[in-house]
Amino acid sequence: METKDVLRNLRERHHLTQDQMAERVMVSRQAVSRWENGETQPNPDTLKLLSREFNVSINTLLGSPRQLVCQCCGMPLSEDELISKEADGSFNEDYCKWCYADGTYTYNDMDDLIDVCVGHMVNEEISEEHARAYLKQMLPGLDYWKRYEELSDDGQYAALKKQLIEEINGLSVEGLPKVERLNALVGKYVNLEYRLPSGMRVKFLDDQTTYLGNQLKSESDGDRCFGVLANKDFIMVCTYEKDGANPELVLYRKRQAHTST
């Protein structure tokens, strides 16, 4: 799809006139008309504004001329919802949401990343051995790992993970196994709906935010799993059955000392 078609579809999908579109991105109606006729394209600053205003990557606005691939894990970024964002909400088209969240790289150990990726790759055609061999060969060629010394945060995110694990294990939740690892999890895929004592149903997470968490088999109820989720502000523990059925909130706790991390 060409840029002119992308912009027209974007405007129509949001039920905007050309005048309204122009007002949203601070240009004239004539500029919008020229975009949609293919006479001109938005300049770089306007593309950034369009991207943030309508939650669409610049690559998509330009008709997807680049085949985006996460430069940490190698996952194809075939949809905008897979692409990471900076702390200010702008897209970072070099990474997926699982590897880069709100301006922070979530993996500082390649072996940890391989362990996570292997679990998603193994199937009837790909063995664990082949998946690991492929990742060990492919990952070092990606930009993040080639520039790790330059891009890393000197272990700050790893320290946050360690502190969260200690705090979760210190809660002594009955039936919850010892937590050994926290992985990056996007809210959309773990945002379960819980019934409160009042009967109200609520969700606690933001679908677009990347959290740290894990799933563990309950030690006291073989039919249920524990889900732990956290970030610098809170810790949440829940239980549920297969595929997230019948979720129950065990605790949701604000962290009091996160500023020291």
Secondary structure, DSSP 8 states (H G I E B T S, - for coil): --HHHHHHHHHHHTT--HHHHHHHTT--HHHHHHHHTTS----HHHHHHHHHHHT--HHHHTT--S--B-TTT--B--SGGGEEE-TTS-EEEEEETTTEETTEE----HHHHHHHHHHHH-SSSS-HHHHHHHHHHHGGGSHHHHTHHHH--TTHHHHHHHHHHHHHHTT--TT-------EEEEHHHH---EE-TTS-EE--S-TT-EEEEEEEE-SS-TT-EEEEEE-SSEEEEEEE-GGG-S-EEEEEEE-SSGGG-
